[in-house]
């Protein structure tokens, strides 16, 4: 939510990825796609939770773990203030994700993209997923960005699930010395968050 005010870049867009995502294939087509006046391009969540907002069932609830943000549109529409105010007043269970859905959809500022760019296990397995709707084709999804946002993440369970083996292959090549301690990691996260809040409050 704060990214458009924190990033200094000449690019029109930035790509936000949750920490529990894994890019496994080319995403250049997604990065180069036109924004067409939208503030955000995002993939639908496999559960259509749009009923928890006031935008109605004609829309698709997006998952905020992968967002291509058009900086100028975001800032000109004042979306940071609107999202923060929604969270403060409504206190939704999923915080910024539900706030983004309610505000972006009500103002027609979200562009729906293929789940291949934000693929959960449930999308891939078709578990309770709504497979129809505008812009959706989930019959032959080729994962490009995998999102481990469901329970049973590969780094804290011994039960092997879909995509876990792939995650383990990547993880084995990453030097994690110094971040093995949960305390050190949380201290790092707090420092980043504190710095971001200090910047936005200036």
HELIX and SHEET records of a PDB file:
HELIX    1   1 UNK A    3  UNK A    6  1                                   4    
HELIX    2   2 UNK A   28  UNK A   32  1                                   5    
HELIX    3   3 UNK A   49  UNK A   52  5                                   4    
HELIX    4   4 UNK A   71  UNK A   76  1                                   6    
HELIX    5   5 UNK A   79  UNK A   90  1                                  12    
HELIX    6   6 UNK A   95  UNK A  106  1                                  12    
HELIX    7   7 UNK A  115  UNK A  117  5                                   3    
HELIX    8   8 UNK A  121  UNK A  125  1                                   5    
HELIX    9   9 UNK A  164  UNK A  172  1                                   9    
HELIX   10  10 UNK A  182  UNK A  200  1                                  19    
SHEET    1   A 4 UNK A  13  UNK A  17  0                                        
SHEET    2   A 4 UNK A  66  UNK A  70 -1                                        
SHEET    3   A 4 UNK A  40  UNK A  43 -1                                        
SHEET    4   A 4 UNK A 110  UNK A 113  1                                        
SHEET    1   B 2 UNK A  21  UNK A  23  0                                        
SHEET    2   B 2 UNK A 145  UNK A 147 -1                                        
END                                                                             
